């Protein structure tokens, strides 16, 4: 298992917040004030992350790219050369399907990419590597899903990448020999700023096709002020994007 994954799980919420709670319990006798600070920081962080209204507010900060108007879909062939859809995880060994399947987030991207491909006639590239080193690659799973469930063929599969930076750089290796430099990028709206930056650094001209917006009215009871399990996962995803936006220019510039 990659050490990067282990560190990320321990430091990012909810792992980091759970560690704060554990630290607060461990220090309760020797350093009661610090113990109380750790406890309330961990508990308060978990409570905030569980609120849909916090997800909504946080997403508005990250979701900078406007959606692509449906009226533009048929005119994309003159602006870009290929649709690139980024991997969003996979679910392992679902017995109903008899094989690994795209995660719900990845499936949302594939559905949008399929509509764009049918409307524009543009070729597709799927990008996503191995899940903790175990085949098949996400790119292949996505290509199979696009073919079998949406009736759309994939021309290129980039199956080596493990990060958004590698999505961009390995896609460039595949597309450069074909003279492709203009891409329509499909990913979650919160992920788009970091993804665009990576692909532009790799030398691409990028037209953004964001989807999966979270910075919209949450529609929950009490305006989203009641805790919800799904919000914890969404908050963690948004925090990961915020950290990535700060860290990537330092790591790869």
Secondary structure by P-SEA (a helix, b strand, c coil): ccaaaaaaaaccaaaaaaaaaaaaaaaccccaaaaaaaaaaaaaaaaaaacaaaaaaaaaaccccccccccccccccccccbbbbbbccccccccccccccccaaaaaaaaaaaaaaaaccbbbbbbbcccccccccaaaaaaaaaaacccccccccccccccaaaaaaaaaaaccccccccccccccccaaaaaaaaaaaaccccccccccccccccccccccccccaaaaaaaaaaaaaaaaaaccccccc
